[in-house]
């Protein structure tokens, strides 16, 4: 506990910038503690690295950036409270966050009503940006991710009959399951059985026993890394040796820490791979490791980094931080080159991006293939 407290204390203190009346205040809402802390901490590290680099290069418009970070503890309801505080009390010019779609949906109405632009690094559920014209994201959305995973299951895994195990308490999980099932069935696949669980569940043996009886070729789990790891372990204990796969919610070191050898050979889709040898990725990985004690940046870190840079670019083009003009400049983002590829914001305020497929091999994440939109 002491070690965790010290780590989180360092993270919180590292966001501090010397007070100045003309700083550009940017609010960040992240899950620094709680069940999805791996996501929030990773995204925060990427965001903070970008802010530090921007300030070292002079900031924007002759002003420094000040990152104000609120921890929602991975709890429902906390993101809305944090967003209200950042906007009303701290007077931030924009919000970055959240990572999870459900928590972004809590923040978005606050930002929209107060006319403060909000950029989510990695919330993939389509309904997030549908909340209003001040809400953006720098990641692909689930209709694309669901299509990628369905085609991967059919073309690479050669799976004709698939089980789907969905978290009914997660907007991300329900949405991704929907788009996967539609594409999989439209291309000749069969959803042989569907089972459900809720966030925080730890025992999945009943669902997996039913899946085993259905004689499927693979299991699709559109959820987050904690449940994905436990589900995989329990599947192997039940002698289910078929492939398990999921979406970007699986990406965290904890997938391997919790799952151990059981997660060898699983697959998931995500937004970038640190193994990519493009100059932007190579440079980012080197800088991230230098800043964070050799840690290899995952997709959440890369998207956090890109979200801050996209915002800074829009502020520069807007010539200030006035809400409506800044909103217009974010909306006008085109071919912005970041770590996760080129970002162009479309008419629905989403980003058209490529996806990558990752597998676990020899206890580490390895790149399999890239899929363009």
N, C-alpha and C positions, 0 to 999 in steps of 0.2 A: 504493500500500500504506500509506504514512504517513497519508494522508487517511482511509482506512478504519479504521486503528488508532485515530486520534484520535476518530473518530465513535463507535466501539464503546467506547472508554475513557470517553467522556462518558456514553454510555448506562449503562455499568456503575456509574460514580460517582454518576449521578443517582438510583440506587435507594437510596443510603445515607440512613439516618436516624440521628440521634444515639442511641447505645446507651442503653437504659433497661430496667431489669428487668421493667417492667410493660408494655412494648410488646406489641402483638398481632402476632406474627410470621406473615407469609404467604409461602409459598414459590411461586416462579414458575419453570417450566421452559419455555424458549423457544429457538428456532433463531435466535440473534443473528448467527451466521456460517454459512457453508456454502451449499449449493444452494438452500435455501428461506429464506434470511436475510430476504428481503423480508417473508415472513409473520411471522416471529418478532419482527423489529424493529417492525413495525407494531402487532402485538398488544401488545407490551411498552409502546410509547408510550401506547396507550390505557389499559392497566392502570395505568401509573405516573401518568398524569393523574388517574385516579379516586382513587388512593391519596393523591396530593397534595391533591386537593380535600377528601377525607374528613378528612385531618389538619388542614387549614386551618379546617374547620368543627368541630373538636374531637375528631375520631376517633370511637370508639365506646366506650360504657360508661366514659367518662372516661379512655380510654387511646388512645395514638397507634398507628397501623399502621406496621409495618416490613416493607418488601418486600425479600425476598432472592431474587435472580434467578440462575439457573444456565443457562449456554449449552450446549445439546446439540450444537452445530455441525452440525445437520441430519443427524447420523449415527445409524444404527441402534445400539441398545444403550446409548447415552449417557443417554437419558432415565430409564431405570431406575436407573442409577448416581446421577444427580442427585437423583431422588426419595428414594433411600435416604439420601443425605447431608442433605438438607433436613429429613427427618423425624427421623433418628437423632441427628445432630450438632447441627443448628440448632434442633430442637424447634419446628417450625412448627405452627400450629394447623390449617392447610389448605393445599392445593395448587391453583394455577391453572395450567392448561396440559393437554396440549400443543395446538398448533394442528392438527397432522396426526394423523389417526386411528391410523396405525401406531405413532407415538411415544406417543400417549395409551394405547394398548394395552400398551405397555411399562411405563408408570407405574402404571396402574390396579391391577394385582395387589399392588404394594407398598403403595399407599394403603389398599386394601381390607384387607390382612392386618394393617396397623398401626392400622386404624380411624381414619384421618385423612381427612376429606372432601376430595374432589378435584372441581373444576369445570373442564371443558374449554370454552374459548371457542368453538371452531369445528370440533371433530372430528365429522363427520357419519355415520361408519359405525355402524350400529346395535349392533354387538358391543361397542363401547366401554363403554357403561353396563350391558351385560349381565354384565360382569365382577363386579359386586357392588353392594350397596345403599349404599355410600359414594361411588359414582361418578356424577357429574351432568354435564350440559352446558346451555349457554344458547342453542344454535342448533337449527335444524330438522335432521332426519335424512335420509339418502339415499333411503329409500322415497318420501318426499314430494318431494325434489329430483328424483329420477328421473321421478316422475309429472309434475311441472311441465315438465321438459325434453321429455318425450315429447309432451305436449299442445301445447307451443310448436312443436315440429318439425312436427306434423301441422296445427295450426290456423293458425299464423302463417307458417311457412316453406313450408307446403303440400308437405312432403316425404313421399313415399310409400315410397321405397326409400332406406335409410340404411346407411352403413358405420359400424362401430364399431371404434375403434382404442384398445385398452386397455393400460394398464401392468400387467403381471402381477405386478410386485414391490411393488405398492401396494394395501393393503387398501381404501383410499378409492376408487381407480380401479376395482378389481374389483367392489366393492359397488355403486357408482353405475352401472356398466355393466349389472349384473344387473337393477336396478330400472327403468332406462330401457328395456331390451329387453322386459321383461315388459309394461310399460304400452303401449309403442309397438306391439307385436304384438297385444295385446288390443284395441286400438282401430283395427285395420285396417292398420297399417303393416307393412313387410317389412324385416327385417334382411338385406340382400342379401349382405353379406360382413363377416367379423370378422377383424381383424388384431391382432397383439400387439407390445409392446415392453417394455423394462425401464427403470427409473429411471436416468438418467444417459446413456442412448443419445443420439446426436447425428445419426445418419443414418437417415432414415425413408423413403428413396426406394423401396426394395423394396416396403414395405407400401403406399405411396401409388400405385405403379405398378399393383399388383394391384387396388387400390380403383378406380383410373381405368378399368380394364378391366371393372369390374362395373357401370358406368353407373348410379351412384347420384345422388340428388338433394341429399344433404348428408352431411357427415362429423361424427360425434359422437366427441369426444376427452375422456373422463373422466379428466383428469390434472392436472398442475400447470403453472404458467405458463411455465417454461423450455422444457419439451418441447412445450407447446402452440404457443408462438411459433415454434420451429424447424420443427414439423410444418406450420404454416400457410405459412411462407416456402417450404418445399420443395414444398408442394402447388401454390403459385402458379408456382413455377419449372417445374413439370410441366404447366402450363396447366390445372390444376384450379381452375376459377373458381366452383365451387359453394360454398354456405355451410358454414363450420365453426363448431361450437359446443361448449360444455363446461359444467362446473359451477363452483362457487365456488373451486376450485383454480386457476382462470385469473386470479383477481383480484390483480394487482400491477402497479405502474408498469412493471416489467420486461417485461411482456407486450408493451407498445408499444415499449420501448427495444430489445428483442431483435428483435421482429417487424417494426418499422418500418411502411412502407406496406402490407406484406402482410397485416397484421391488421385493416386497414380493413374494416368490415362483419361481423366475427365477433361472436358472441353468447355470453353465459354467464349462468348464474343465480347469485345471491348473496343476502346477508342484509339489505342496506340500501343506499340510495343517498344520497350527500351532497347530491344535488339535491332531496331530499325537503324540503318546506317546513313540516313540522310543527315546533312550537316547540322540542321536545326535540332534533331533528336540527340545526336552525338554531343553537341555543345551543352544542351540542357542536362543530360545525364551527368556530364562532368561537373557542371556548376552545382547541381542538386547534391551530388555526393560530397562535394567539397563543403557545402553549407550544412549538410545533415549527416555528418559522421559516416560517410560511405554508404548510406542507404540508397537503394536503387529505386528511382521514382516509378510509381505505377500510373495507371491512366487517371486516377483521381488527382494525383499531383500535377500531371501534365495539363489536365483540364482546368484546375484551379489557377495554374500559371497563365494559361491562355485567356481565361476569363478576365483577369486583371489587366492583361495587355490590350485586349479588345476594348475594355472600358477606357484605359488611358489614351488609346488612339482616338476614340470617339470624343473624349474631352478636348484633346488637342485640336481636332477638326471643328469642334463646336466653338472653340475660343472661350470656353467658360463652362460652368456647371449648372446653368439654368435648366430646370427639369425638361421642359418641352423641347428645347433645342438639343439637349444632350440625347434625349430619346430619339429624335430625328437622325442624329449622327450615328447612333448605335444601329438603327434600322437601315442605314445606308452603308453599313460595313460590307465590303466586297473584296474577295480574294485576299483577306488578311492572312499572312503567312505566320503560323504559329507552330508549336511543337506537335500538335495533333493534326497537322495538315492545314490546308487553306480553309478559312472560315468566310462564308458568305451568308449573311442573314437574309432569309427569304421573306415573302409577304406575310407569312404566319409567324415571323420572328423566331424561326428555327434555323439551325445550321445544317447545311448539306455536307456530310462528311463520309469518308470511308470507314469501314469497320475491319477489325482484325480478329482472327480466331487464335486462341491460346490453348495449349494443353499443359498438363503437369507431367513432367518426365524427370526421373532421377531426383525428385524432391525439389524441383524448381519449375518456374513458369517458362515455357518455350513457345516461340512464334510458330504458327502452322501455316496461315495464309491470310492474304488481305482481300477484302471484298469492296469494290467501288459501288457508289449509289447508282 
